[in-house]
């Protein structure tokens, strides 16, 4: 494993879910990211331009979650992973997505986790 940027507790309102009420009314989602990227060049130079800027990563993810619409958390997590991997300096990413108010009695949260490496493709169903 290379060096890792951790983003924890990013909460964004979004309209993701299979039920009509989930698609019509924004609800909170919590996102966690483990972004694998080498730190050596950035650490040696102390230059932000040589690092993956985690504030930009957060804004990219925030916008994606807030403006896209998916029925499945799996699809949302996969889209987040693809967006993070768009930065060529990122070698791999692990994305956890939690729905903080799932429409299931007696359940506090539900979530999914995906791990993607550069060069891997996800299988899409026809």
N, CA, C and O atoms as a Tinker XYZ file with bonds, in Angstrom:
   504  protein
     1  N      0.858000   -1.190000    0.000000    73     2
     2  CA     0.000000    0.000000    0.000000    64     1     3
     3  C      0.891000    1.236000    0.000000    63     2     4     5
     4  O      1.891000    1.291000    0.717000    81     3
     5  N      0.529000    2.207000   -0.794000    73     3     6
     6  CA     1.274000    3.459000   -0.824000    64     5     7
     7  C      0.761000    4.370000    0.287000    63     6     8     9
     8  O     -0.010000    3.951000    1.150000    81     7
     9  N      1.193000    5.590000    0.245000    73     7    10
    10  CA     0.728000    6.582000    1.215000    64     9    11
    11  C     -0.769000    6.810000    1.025000    63    10    12    13
    12  O     -1.299000    6.600000   -0.066000    81    11
    13  N     -1.441000    7.235000    2.075000    73    11    14
    14  CA    -2.902000    7.325000    2.047000    64    13    15
    15  C     -3.388000    8.655000    2.623000    63    14    16    17
    16  O     -2.974000    9.069000    3.706000    81    15
    17  N     -4.266000    9.307000    1.883000    73    15    18
    18  CA    -5.027000   10.454000    2.392000    64    17    19
    19  C     -6.343000    9.894000    2.923000    63    18    20    21
    20  O     -7.022000    9.138000    2.229000    81    19
    21  N     -6.701000   10.259000    4.140000    73    19    22
    22  CA    -7.965000    9.817000    4.729000    64    21    23
    23  C     -8.934000   10.995000    4.804000    63    22    24    25
    24  O     -8.587000   12.071000    5.289000    81    23
    25  N    -10.140000   10.774000    4.322000    73    23    26
    26  CA   -11.229000   11.751000    4.476000    64    25    27
    27  C    -12.334000   11.015000    5.209000    63    26    28    29
    28  O    -12.833000   10.000000    4.723000    81    27
    29  N    -12.719000   11.509000    6.361000    73    27    30
    30  CA   -13.733000   10.841000    7.170000    64    29    31
    31  C    -14.828000   11.838000    7.540000    63    30    32    33
    32  O    -14.564000   13.015000    7.786000    81    31
    33  N    -16.054000   11.342000    7.573000    73    31    34
    34  CA   -17.167000   12.147000    8.068000    64    33    35
    35  C    -17.673000   13.224000    7.133000    63    34    36    37
    36  O    -18.296000   14.184000    7.584000    81    35
    37  N    -17.421000   13.088000    5.832000    73    35    38
    38  CA   -17.978000   14.047000    4.870000    64    37    39
    39  C    -19.474000   13.767000    4.743000    63    38    40    41
    40  O    -19.866000   12.698000    4.275000    81    39
    41  N    -20.291000   14.699000    5.146000    73    39    42
    42  CA   -21.745000   14.530000    5.089000    64    41    43
    43  C    -22.300000   15.456000    4.018000    63    42    44    45
    44  O    -22.039000   16.659000    4.009000    81    43
    45  N    -23.080000   14.854000    3.104000    73    43    46
    46  CA   -23.640000   15.585000    1.969000    64    45    47
    47  C    -25.097000   15.179000    1.803000    63    46    48    49
    48  O    -25.434000   14.002000    1.931000    81    47
    49  N    -25.961000   16.150000    1.519000    73    47    50
    50  CA   -27.351000   15.838000    1.202000    64    49    51
    51  C    -27.445000   15.391000   -0.249000    63    50    52    53
    52  O    -26.851000   15.995000   -1.142000    81    51
    53  N    -28.212000   14.312000   -0.469000    73    51    54
    54  CA   -28.385000   13.800000   -1.819000    64    53    55
    55  C    -29.716000   13.093000   -1.962000    63    54    56    57
    56  O    -30.420000   12.857000   -0.981000    81    55
    57  N    -30.051000   12.759000   -3.195000    73    55    58
    58  CA   -31.321000   12.091000   -3.498000    64    57    59
    59  C    -31.029000   10.756000   -4.167000    63    58    60    61
    60  O    -31.240000   10.588000   -5.368000    81    59
    61  N    -30.544000    9.818000   -3.380000    73    59    62
    62  CA   -30.199000    8.499000   -3.872000    64    61    63
    63  C    -31.045000    7.461000   -3.156000    63    62    64    65
    64  O    -31.231000    7.532000   -1.942000    81    63
    65  N    -31.553000    6.505000   -3.904000    73    63    66
    66  CA   -32.343000    5.438000   -3.313000    64    65    67
    67  C    -33.355000    4.915000   -4.308000    63    66    68    69
    68  O    -33.646000    5.551000   -5.321000    81    67
    69  N    -33.883000    3.751000   -4.001000    73    67    70
    70  CA   -34.840000    3.102000   -4.897000    64    69    71
    71  C    -36.271000    3.585000   -4.696000    63    70    72    73
    72  O    -37.105000    3.434000   -5.588000    81    71
    73  N    -36.563000    4.162000   -3.539000    73    71    74
    74  CA   -37.928000    4.621000   -3.251000    64    73    75
    75  C    -38.149000    6.040000   -3.762000    63    74    76    77
    76  O    -37.230000    6.858000   -3.757000    81    75
    77  N    -39.359000    6.325000   -4.198000    73    75    78
    78  CA   -39.684000    7.665000   -4.719000    64    77    79
    79  C    -39.402000    8.752000   -3.687000    63    78    80    81
    80  O    -38.907000    9.822000   -4.039000    81    79
    81  N    -39.708000    8.493000   -2.425000    73    79    82
    82  CA   -39.474000    9.511000   -1.389000    64    81    83
    83  C    -37.991000    9.818000   -1.230000    63    82    84    85
    84  O    -37.623000   10.950000   -0.916000    81    83
    85  N    -37.132000    8.819000   -1.446000    73    83    86
    86  CA   -35.686000    9.039000   -1.354000    64    85    87
    87  C    -35.197000    9.884000   -2.523000    63    86    88    89
    88  O    -34.244000   10.650000   -2.382000    81    87
    89  N    -35.841000    9.750000   -3.669000    73    87    90
    90  CA   -35.443000   10.492000   -4.856000    64    89    91
    91  C    -35.999000   11.910000   -4.863000    63    90    92    93
    92  O    -35.462000   12.787000   -5.539000    81    91
    93  N    -37.080000   12.137000   -4.108000    73    91    94
    94  CA   -37.719000   13.450000   -4.079000    64    93    95
    95  C    -37.241000   14.341000   -2.944000    63    94    96    97
    96  O    -37.309000   15.566000   -3.051000    81    95
    97  N    -36.756000   13.743000   -1.855000    73    95    98
    98  CA   -36.386000   14.508000   -0.657000    64    97    99
    99  C    -34.934000   14.221000   -0.289000    63    98   100   101
   100  O    -34.584000   13.081000    0.016000    81    99
   101  N    -34.095000   15.242000   -0.316000    73    99   102
   102  CA   -32.688000   15.027000    0.037000    64   101   103
   103  C    -32.547000   14.446000    1.443000    63   102   104   105
   104  O    -33.299000   14.775000    2.360000    81   103
   105  N    -31.563000   13.579000    1.571000    73   103   106
   106  CA   -31.254000   12.963000    2.854000    64   105   107
   107  C    -29.737000   12.946000    3.021000    63   106   108   109
   108  O    -29.013000   13.051000    2.031000    81   107
   109  N    -29.242000   12.815000    4.246000    73   107   110
   110  CA   -27.793000   12.868000    4.459000    64   109   111
   111  C    -27.098000   11.550000    4.129000    63   110   112   113
   112  O    -27.581000   10.465000    4.452000    81   111
   113  N    -25.953000   11.686000    3.476000    73   111   114
   114  CA   -25.061000   10.576000    3.182000    64   113   115
   115  C    -23.706000   10.908000    3.776000    63   114   116   117
   116  O    -23.251000   12.050000    3.706000    81   115
   117  N    -23.071000    9.919000    4.354000    73   115   118
   118  CA   -21.720000   10.094000    4.889000    64   117   119
   119  C    -20.750000    9.355000    3.982000    63   118   120   121
   120  O    -20.975000    8.201000    3.617000    81   119
   121  N    -19.662000   10.040000    3.621000    73   119   122
   122  CA   -18.663000    9.492000    2.713000    64   121   123
   123  C    -17.323000    9.420000    3.441000    63   122   124   125
   124  O    -16.926000   10.351000    4.142000    81   123
   125  N    -16.643000    8.303000    3.258000    73   123   126
   126  CA   -15.266000    8.160000    3.726000    64   125   127
   127  C    -14.412000    7.746000    2.540000    63   126   128   129
   128  O    -14.834000    6.949000    1.703000    81   127
   129  N    -13.215000    8.292000    2.480000    73   127   130
   130  CA   -12.287000    7.993000    1.385000    64   129   131
   131  C    -10.927000    7.618000    1.944000    63   130   132   133
   132  O    -10.445000    8.232000    2.896000    81   131
   133  N    -10.315000    6.611000    1.348000    73   131   134
   134  CA    -8.907000    6.295000    1.546000    64   133   135
   135  C     -8.275000    6.398000    0.172000    63   134   136   137
   136  O     -8.489000    5.542000   -0.687000    81   135
   137  N     -7.496000    7.449000   -0.032000    73   135   138
   138  CA    -6.934000    7.772000   -1.345000    64   137   139
   139  C     -5.447000    7.410000   -1.332000    63   138   140   141
   140  O     -4.660000    8.036000   -0.624000    81   139
   141  N     -5.066000    6.398000   -2.117000    73   139   142
   142  CA    -3.676000    5.976000   -2.187000    64   141   143
   143  C     -2.941000    6.782000   -3.251000    63   142   144   145
   144  O     -3.304000    6.777000   -4.427000    81   143
   145  N     -1.907000    7.469000   -2.807000    73   143   146
   146  CA    -1.104000    8.308000   -3.692000    64   145   147
   147  C      0.269000    8.487000   -3.065000    63   146   148   149
   148  O      0.362000    8.639000   -1.847000    81   147
   149  N      1.324000    8.474000   -3.843000    73   147   150
   150  CA     2.655000    8.652000   -3.252000    64   149   151
   151  C      2.849000   10.077000   -2.743000    63   150   152   153
   152  O      2.485000   11.046000   -3.410000    81   151
   153  N      3.424000   10.182000   -1.559000    73   151   154
   154  CA     3.658000   11.493000   -0.940000    64   153   155
   155  C      5.080000   12.013000   -1.152000    63   154   156   157
   156  O      5.341000   13.180000   -0.860000    81   155
   157  N      5.996000   11.203000   -1.641000    73   155   158
   158  CA     7.422000   11.559000   -1.627000    64   157   159
   159  C      7.714000   12.905000   -2.280000    63   158   160   161
   160  O      8.402000   13.734000   -1.683000    81   159
   161  N      7.213000   13.144000   -3.481000    73   159   162
   162  CA     7.517000   14.403000   -4.184000    64   161   163
   163  C      6.933000   15.597000   -3.449000    63   162   164   165
   164  O      7.592000   16.628000   -3.315000    81   163
   165  N      5.707000   15.467000   -2.973000    73   163   166
   166  CA     5.084000   16.572000   -2.248000    64   165   167
   167  C      5.783000   16.814000   -0.922000    63   166   168   169
   168  O      6.015000   17.962000   -0.543000    81   167
   169  N      6.122000   15.745000   -0.214000    73   167   170
   170  CA     6.784000   15.896000    1.087000    64   169   171
   171  C      8.166000   16.520000    0.940000    63   170   172   173
   172  O      8.562000   17.356000    1.751000    81   171
   173  N      8.895000   16.118000   -0.085000    73   171   174
   174  CA    10.246000   16.649000   -0.294000    64   173   175
   175  C     10.229000   18.126000   -0.661000    63   174   176   177
   176  O     11.131000   18.877000   -0.290000    81   175
   177  N      9.196000   18.538000   -1.393000    73   175   178
   178  CA     9.145000   19.920000   -1.878000    64   177   179
   179  C      8.275000   20.831000   -1.020000    63   178   180   181
   180  O      8.391000   22.054000   -1.094000    81   179
   181  N      7.401000   20.234000   -0.201000    73   179   182
   182  CA     6.415000   20.994000    0.582000    64   181   183
   183  C      5.576000   21.891000   -0.335000    63   182   184   185
   184  O      5.253000   23.029000    0.005000    81   183
   185  N      5.231000   21.341000   -1.512000    73   183   186
   186  CA     4.536000   22.084000   -2.556000    64   185   187
   187  C      3.188000   21.427000   -2.832000    63   186   188   189
   188  O      3.132000   20.272000   -3.253000    81   187
   189  N      2.107000   22.162000   -2.594000    73   187   190
   190  CA     0.763000   21.631000   -2.790000    64   189   191
   191  C      0.525000   21.199000   -4.233000    63   190   192   193
   192  O     -0.236000   20.262000   -4.477000    81   191
   193  N      1.161000   21.865000   -5.187000    73   191   194
   194  CA     0.988000   21.496000   -6.592000    64   193   195
   195  C      1.532000   20.103000   -6.910000    63   194   196   197
   196  O      1.204000   19.536000   -7.952000    81   195
   197  N      2.345000   19.558000   -6.039000    73   195   198
   198  CA     2.904000   18.216000   -6.251000    64   197   199
   199  C      2.156000   17.163000   -5.438000    63   198   200   201
   200  O      2.564000   16.003000   -5.389000    81   199
   201  N      1.061000   17.572000   -4.804000    73   199   202
   202  CA     0.267000   16.663000   -3.976000    64   201   203
   203  C     -1.157000   16.568000   -4.516000    63   202   204   205
   204  O     -1.607000   17.428000   -5.272000    81   203
   205  N     -1.851000   15.515000   -4.117000    73   203   206
   206  CA    -3.284000   15.444000   -4.366000    64   205   207
   207  C     -3.919000   16.358000   -3.331000    63   206   208   209
   208  O     -3.776000   16.128000   -2.130000    81   207
   209  N     -4.610000   17.376000   -3.777000    73   207   210
   210  CA    -5.226000   18.369000   -2.897000    64   209   211
   211  C     -6.540000   17.796000   -2.350000    63   210   212   213
   212  O     -7.535000   17.710000   -3.069000    81   211
   213  N     -6.528000   17.412000   -1.089000    73   211   214
   214  CA    -7.724000   16.769000   -0.544000    64   213   215
   215  C     -8.912000   17.708000   -0.476000    63   214   216   217
   216  O    -10.047000   17.233000   -0.460000    81   215
   217  N     -8.710000   19.003000   -0.434000    73   215   218
   218  CA    -9.867000   19.908000   -0.457000    64   217   219
   219  C    -10.565000   19.846000   -1.815000    63   218   220   221
   220  O    -11.791000   19.938000   -1.884000    81   219
   221  N     -9.797000   19.691000   -2.897000    73   219   222
   222  CA   -10.403000   19.526000   -4.227000    64   221   223
   223  C    -11.111000   18.180000   -4.345000    63   222   224   225
   224  O    -12.182000   18.088000   -4.945000    81   223
   225  N    -10.512000   17.140000   -3.771000    73   223   226
   226  CA   -11.158000   15.829000   -3.771000    64   225   227
   227  C    -12.506000   15.921000   -3.062000    63   226   228   229
   228  O    -13.512000   15.418000   -3.562000    81   227
   229  N    -12.521000   16.559000   -1.904000    73   227   230
   230  CA   -13.762000   16.708000   -1.138000    64   229   231
   231  C    -14.809000   17.474000   -1.940000    63   230   232   233
   232  O    -15.972000   17.073000   -1.963000    81   231
   233  N    -14.427000   18.551000   -2.589000    73   231   234
   234  CA   -15.397000   19.332000   -3.366000    64   233   235
   235  C    -15.929000   18.539000   -4.555000    63   234   236   237
   236  O    -17.113000   18.629000   -4.881000    81   235
   237  N    -15.070000   17.771000   -5.200000    73   235   238
   238  CA   -15.509000   16.923000   -6.315000    64   237   239
   239  C    -16.544000   15.918000   -5.839000    63   238   240   241
   240  O    -17.586000   15.745000   -6.472000    81   239
   241  N    -16.260000   15.255000   -4.728000    73   239   242
   242  CA   -17.174000   14.250000   -4.183000    64   241   243
   243  C    -18.462000   14.905000   -3.704000    63   242   244   245
   244  O    -19.552000   14.391000   -3.955000    81   243
   245  N    -18.341000   16.038000   -3.013000    73   243   246
   246  CA   -19.522000   16.747000   -2.516000    64   245   247
   247  C    -20.472000   17.086000   -3.670000    63   246   248   249
   248  O    -21.678000   16.865000   -3.567000    81   247
   249  N    -19.930000   17.619000   -4.760000    73   247   250
   250  CA   -20.752000   17.990000   -5.914000    64   249   251
   251  C    -21.403000   16.763000   -6.553000    63   250   252   253
   252  O    -22.580000   16.803000   -6.909000    81   251
   253  N    -20.656000   15.689000   -6.700000    73   251   254
   254  CA   -21.192000   14.469000   -7.296000    64   253   255
   255  C    -22.354000   13.911000   -6.476000    63   254   256   257
   256  O    -23.399000   13.572000   -7.032000    81   255
   257  N    -22.180000   13.814000   -5.173000    73   255   258
   258  CA   -23.228000   13.266000   -4.309000    64   257   259
   259  C    -24.452000   14.179000   -4.310000    63   258   260   261
   260  O    -25.583000   13.695000   -4.317000    81   259
   261  N    -24.239000   15.475000   -4.303000    73   259   262
   262  CA   -25.350000   16.436000   -4.218000    64   261   263
   263  C    -26.132000   16.575000   -5.519000    63   262   264   265
   264  O    -27.320000   16.894000   -5.490000    81   263
   265  N    -25.484000   16.339000   -6.662000    73   263   266
   266  CA   -26.152000   16.646000   -7.934000    64   265   267
   267  C    -26.525000   15.420000   -8.769000    63   266   268   269
   268  O    -27.313000   15.539000   -9.708000    81   267
   269  N    -25.988000   14.270000   -8.453000    73   267   270
   270  CA   -26.329000   13.065000   -9.217000    64   269   271
   271  C    -27.490000   12.336000   -8.539000    63   270   272   273
   272  O    -27.880000   12.668000   -7.420000    81   271
   273  N    -28.030000   11.342000   -9.233000    73   271   274
   274  CA   -29.154000   10.573000   -8.699000    64   273   275
   275  C    -28.969000    9.107000   -9.073000    63   274   276   277
   276  O    -28.979000    8.750000  -10.251000    81   275
   277  N    -28.801000    8.267000   -8.063000    73   275   278
   278  CA   -28.649000    6.835000   -8.285000    64   277   279
   279  C    -29.621000    6.082000   -7.403000    63   278   280   281
   280  O    -29.936000    6.529000   -6.300000    81   279
   281  N    -30.094000    4.955000   -7.873000    73   279   282
   282  CA   -30.950000    4.116000   -7.047000    64   281   283
   283  C    -30.139000    3.333000   -6.025000    63   282   284   285
   284  O    -30.592000    3.120000   -4.901000    81   283
   285  N    -28.942000    2.903000   -6.412000    73   283   286
   286  CA   -28.140000    2.036000   -5.554000    64   285   287
   287  C    -26.955000    2.770000   -4.942000    63   286   288   289
   288  O    -26.300000    3.579000   -5.600000    81   287
   289  N    -26.692000    2.476000   -3.677000    73   287   290
   290  CA   -25.491000    3.007000   -3.031000    64   289   291
   291  C    -24.240000    2.480000   -3.727000    63   290   292   293
   292  O    -23.224000    3.172000   -3.795000    81   291
   293  N    -24.315000    1.257000   -4.243000    73   291   294
   294  CA   -23.190000    0.673000   -4.955000    64   293   295
   295  C    -22.804000    1.514000   -6.174000    63   294   296   297
   296  O    -21.622000    1.711000   -6.452000    81   295
   297  N    -23.798000    1.999000   -6.885000    73   295   298
   298  CA   -23.542000    2.822000   -8.072000    64   297   299
   299  C    -22.970000    4.176000   -7.664000    63   298   300   301
   300  O    -22.062000    4.691000   -8.317000    81   299
   301  N    -23.492000    4.748000   -6.597000    73   299   302
   302  CA   -22.967000    6.016000   -6.088000    64   301   303
   303  C    -21.509000    5.851000   -5.672000    63   302   304   305
   304  O    -20.667000    6.671000   -6.036000    81   303
   305  N    -21.205000    4.812000   -4.922000    73   303   306
   306  CA   -19.828000    4.585000   -4.471000    64   305   307
   307  C    -18.887000    4.393000   -5.655000    63   306   308   309
   308  O    -17.766000    4.901000   -5.642000    81   307
   309  N    -19.329000    3.667000   -6.673000    73   307   310
   310  CA   -18.527000    3.449000   -7.867000    64   309   311
   311  C    -18.275000    4.766000   -8.603000    63   310   312   313
   312  O    -17.170000    5.000000   -9.093000    81   311
   313  N    -19.285000    5.619000   -8.683000    73   311   314
   314  CA   -19.127000    6.922000   -9.343000    64   313   315
   315  C    -18.146000    7.804000   -8.572000    63   314   316   317
   316  O    -17.338000    8.511000   -9.174000    81   315
   317  N    -18.216000    7.762000   -7.253000    73   315   318
   318  CA   -17.273000    8.529000   -6.431000    64   317   319
   319  C    -15.849000    8.025000   -6.677000    63   318   320   321
   320  O    -14.926000    8.823000   -6.847000    81   319
   321  N    -15.673000    6.707000   -6.696000    73   319   322
   322  CA   -14.344000    6.145000   -6.943000    64   321   323
   323  C    -13.805000    6.594000   -8.296000    63   322   324   325
   324  O    -12.639000    6.979000   -8.398000    81   323
   325  N    -14.626000    6.553000   -9.324000    73   323   326
   326  CA   -14.200000    6.986000  -10.653000    64   325   327
   327  C    -13.801000    8.460000  -10.660000    63   326   328   329
   328  O    -12.818000    8.834000  -11.300000    81   327
   329  N    -14.555000    9.292000   -9.954000    73   327   330
   330  CA   -14.241000   10.720000   -9.897000    64   329   331
   331  C    -12.904000   10.968000   -9.204000    63   330   332   333
   332  O    -12.130000   11.820000   -9.640000    81   331
   333  N    -12.630000   10.239000   -8.140000    73   331   334
   334  CA   -11.355000   10.406000   -7.426000    64   333   335
   335  C    -10.198000    9.898000   -8.281000    63   334   336   337
   336  O     -9.133000   10.514000   -8.313000    81   335
   337  N    -10.399000    8.785000   -8.968000    73   335   338
   338  CA    -9.350000    8.229000   -9.822000    64   337   339
   339  C     -9.083000    9.063000  -11.079000    63   338   340   341
   340  O     -8.122000    8.797000  -11.801000    81   339
   341  N     -9.912000   10.053000  -11.341000    73   339   342
   342  CA    -9.678000   10.947000  -12.479000    64   341   343
   343  C     -8.371000   11.723000  -12.313000    63   342   344   345
   344  O     -7.769000   12.144000  -13.301000    81   343
   345  N     -7.934000   11.912000  -11.071000    73   343   346
   346  CA    -6.633000   12.526000  -10.814000    64   345   347
   347  C     -5.578000   11.446000  -11.047000    63   346   348   349
   348  O     -5.538000   10.460000  -10.310000    81   347
   349  N     -4.733000   11.610000  -12.045000    73   347   350
   350  CA    -3.759000   10.584000  -12.451000    64   349   351
   351  C     -2.750000   10.256000  -11.352000    63   350   352   353
   352  O     -2.080000    9.225000  -11.424000    81   351
   353  N     -2.632000   11.101000  -10.350000    73   351   354
   354  CA    -1.692000   10.824000   -9.253000    64   353   355
   355  C     -2.259000    9.838000   -8.243000    63   354   356   357
   356  O     -1.527000    9.329000   -7.395000    81   355
   357  N     -3.565000    9.564000   -8.327000    73   355   358
   358  CA    -4.208000    8.620000   -7.414000    64   357   359
   359  C     -4.037000    7.212000   -7.962000    63   358   360   361
   360  O     -4.426000    6.932000   -9.095000    81   359
   361  N     -3.456000    6.327000   -7.163000    73   359   362
   362  CA    -3.242000    4.942000   -7.565000    64   361   363
   363  C     -4.452000    4.064000   -7.268000    63   362   364   365
   364  O     -4.762000    3.142000   -8.022000    81   363
   365  N     -5.125000    4.355000   -6.172000    73   363   366
   366  CA    -6.270000    3.543000   -5.758000    64   365   367
   367  C     -7.101000    4.351000   -4.774000    63   366   368   369
   368  O     -6.631000    5.325000   -4.186000    81   367
   369  N     -8.356000    3.919000   -4.609000    73   367   370
   370  CA    -9.241000    4.583000   -3.659000    64   369   371
   371  C    -10.205000    3.557000   -3.075000    63   370   372   373
   372  O    -10.678000    2.656000   -3.768000    81   371
   373  N    -10.482000    3.714000   -1.798000    73   371   374
   374  CA   -11.539000    2.955000   -1.144000    64   373   375
   375  C    -12.592000    3.962000   -0.722000    63   374   376   377
   376  O    -12.295000    4.949000   -0.048000    81   375
   377  N    -13.824000    3.701000   -1.125000    73   375   378
   378  CA   -14.935000    4.623000   -0.857000    64   377   379
   379  C    -15.970000    3.897000   -0.004000    63   378   380   381
   380  O    -16.402000    2.794000   -0.338000    81   379
   381  N    -16.357000    4.521000    1.089000    73   379   382
   382  CA   -17.460000    4.028000    1.911000    64   381   383
   383  C    -18.577000    5.057000    1.828000    63   382   384   385
   384  O    -18.348000    6.248000    2.042000    81   383
   385  N    -19.780000    4.602000    1.521000    73   383   386
   386  CA   -20.961000    5.465000    1.475000    64   385   387
   387  C    -21.968000    4.915000    2.475000    63   386   388   389
   388  O    -22.324000    3.737000    2.439000    81   387
   389  N    -22.418000    5.791000    3.366000    73   387   390
   390  CA   -23.441000    5.400000    4.337000    64   389   391
   391  C    -24.670000    6.287000    4.176000    63   390   392   393
   392  O    -24.564000    7.509000    4.076000    81   391
   393  N    -25.824000    5.653000    4.153000    73   391   394
   394  CA   -27.098000    6.375000    4.184000    64   393   395
   395  C    -27.442000    6.525000    5.667000    63   394   396   397
   396  O    -27.637000    5.534000    6.371000    81   395
   397  N    -27.515000    7.770000    6.128000    73   395   398
   398  CA   -27.673000    8.019000    7.560000    64   397   399
   399  C    -29.115000    7.894000    8.049000    63   398   400   401
   400  O    -29.352000    7.770000    9.251000    81   399
   401  N    -30.066000    7.926000    7.140000    73   399   402
   402  CA   -31.483000    7.743000    7.510000    64   401   403
   403  C    -32.134000    6.739000    6.569000    63   402   404   405
   404  O    -33.000000    7.114000    5.779000    81   403
   405  N    -31.737000    5.472000    6.635000    73   403   406
   406  CA   -32.316000    4.497000    5.710000    64   405   407
   407  C    -33.792000    4.260000    6.031000    63   406   408   409
   408  O    -34.206000    4.367000    7.186000    81   407
   409  N    -34.581000    3.939000    5.006000    73   407   410
   410  CA   -36.008000    3.725000    5.220000    64   409   411
   411  C    -36.305000    2.305000    5.718000    63   410   412   413
   412  O    -37.152000    1.599000    5.173000    81   411
   413  N    -35.584000    1.915000    6.765000    73   411   414
   414  CA   -35.727000    0.577000    7.332000    64   413   415
   415  C    -35.873000    0.731000    8.839000    63   414   416   417
   416  O    -35.029000    1.348000    9.489000    81   415
   417  N    -36.931000    0.177000    9.386000    73   415   418
   418  CA   -37.178000    0.285000   10.827000    64   417   419
   419  C    -36.024000   -0.332000   11.618000    63   418   420   421
   420  O    -35.491000   -1.381000   11.255000    81   419
   421  N    -35.659000    0.335000   12.690000    73   419   422
   422  CA   -34.664000   -0.153000   13.653000    64   421   423
   423  C    -33.255000   -0.278000   13.088000    63   422   424   425
   424  O    -32.440000   -1.021000   13.634000    81   423
   425  N    -32.951000    0.437000   12.001000    73   423   426
   426  CA   -31.607000    0.433000   11.426000    64   425   427
   427  C    -31.083000    1.863000   11.455000    63   426   428   429
   428  O    -31.718000    2.782000   10.936000    81   427
   429  N    -29.931000    2.036000   12.062000    73   427   430
   430  CA   -29.345000    3.369000   12.179000    64   429   431
   431  C    -28.739000    3.856000   10.873000    63   430   432   433
   432  O    -29.003000    4.981000   10.448000    81   431
   433  N    -27.927000    3.019000   10.232000    73   431   434
   434  CA   -27.312000    3.364000    8.954000    64   433   435
   435  C    -27.196000    2.106000    8.101000    63   434   436   437
   436  O    -27.210000    0.986000    8.612000    81   435
   437  N    -27.081000    2.312000    6.801000    73   435   438
   438  CA   -26.689000    1.243000    5.873000    64   437   439
   439  C    -25.580000    1.811000    5.001000    63   438   440   441
   440  O    -25.499000    3.022000    4.798000    81   439
   441  N    -24.736000    0.940000    4.492000    73   439   442
   442  CA   -23.652000    1.452000    3.678000    64   441   443
   443  C    -23.013000    0.396000    2.821000    63   442   444   445
   444  O    -23.290000   -0.797000    2.945000    81   443
   445  N    -22.142000    0.871000    1.938000    73   443   446
   446  CA   -21.363000    0.008000    1.062000    64   445   447
   447  C    -19.940000    0.529000    1.020000    63   446   448   449
   448  O    -19.674000    1.693000    1.318000    81   447
   449  N    -19.028000   -0.361000    0.644000    73   447   450
   450  CA   -17.629000    0.021000    0.464000    64   449   451
   451  C    -17.134000   -0.594000   -0.834000    63   450   452   453
   452  O    -17.346000   -1.779000   -1.093000    81   451
   453  N    -16.471000    0.220000   -1.647000    73   451   454
   454  CA   -15.836000   -0.270000   -2.866000    64   453   455
   455  C    -14.360000    0.128000   -2.846000    63   454   456   457
   456  O    -13.988000    1.167000   -2.302000    81   455
   457  N    -13.545000   -0.706000   -3.440000    73   455   458
   458  CA   -12.119000   -0.412000   -3.593000    64   457   459
   459  C    -11.793000   -0.520000   -5.077000    63   458   460   461
   460  O    -12.105000   -1.523000   -5.719000    81   459
   461  N    -11.166000    0.513000   -5.613000    73   459   462
   462  CA   -10.831000    0.549000   -7.032000    64   461   463
   463  C     -9.368000    0.966000   -7.201000    63   462   464   465
   464  O     -8.874000    1.842000   -6.492000    81   463
   465  N     -8.687000    0.324000   -8.149000    73   463   466
   466  CA    -7.313000    0.663000   -8.499000    64   465   467
   467  C     -7.280000    1.253000   -9.903000    63   466   468   469
   468  O     -8.133000    0.952000  -10.738000    81   467
   469  N     -6.310000    2.075000  -10.142000    73   467   470
   470  CA    -6.129000    2.649000  -11.469000    64   469   471
   471  C     -6.012000    1.521000  -12.483000    63   470   472   473
   472  O     -5.290000    0.550000  -12.256000    81   471
   473  N     -6.716000    1.647000  -13.593000    73   471   474
   474  CA    -6.661000    0.648000  -14.652000    64   473   475
   475  C     -7.712000   -0.435000  -14.534000    63   474   476   477
   476  O     -7.952000   -1.165000  -15.495000    81   475
   477  N     -8.348000   -0.558000  -13.372000    73   475   478
   478  CA    -9.434000   -1.515000  -13.238000    64   477   479
   479  C    -10.703000   -0.901000  -13.807000    63   478   480   481
   480  O    -10.929000    0.302000  -13.680000    81   479
   481  N    -11.515000   -1.713000  -14.421000    73   479   482
   482  CA   -12.810000   -1.246000  -14.886000    64   481   483
   483  C    -13.879000   -1.988000  -14.125000    63   482   484   485
   484  O    -13.676000   -3.126000  -13.701000    81   483
   485  N    -15.001000   -1.357000  -13.953000    73   483   486
   486  CA   -16.115000   -2.008000  -13.287000    64   485   487
   487  C    -16.982000   -2.664000  -14.351000    63   486   488   489
   488  O    -17.108000   -2.157000  -15.466000    81   487
   489  N    -17.564000   -3.773000  -14.000000    73   487   490
   490  CA   -18.453000   -4.474000  -14.931000    64   489   491
   491  C    -19.807000   -3.801000  -14.905000    63   490   492   493
   492  O    -20.402000   -3.627000  -13.842000    81   491
   493  N    -20.279000   -3.433000  -16.041000    73   491   494
   494  CA   -21.608000   -2.812000  -16.158000    64   493   495
   495  C    -22.568000   -3.808000  -16.764000    63   494   496   497
   496  O    -22.262000   -4.452000  -17.768000    81   495
   497  N    -23.728000   -3.933000  -16.151000    73   495   498
   498  CA   -24.751000   -4.839000  -16.686000    64   497   499
   499  C    -25.422000   -4.197000  -17.889000    63   498   500   501
   500  O    -25.579000   -2.977000  -17.941000    81   499
   501  N    -25.813000   -5.007000  -18.843000    73   499   502
   502  CA   -26.527000   -4.481000  -20.021000    64   501   503
   503  C    -27.999000   -4.332000  -19.736000    63   502   504
   504  O    -28.757000   -3.905000  -20.607000    81   503
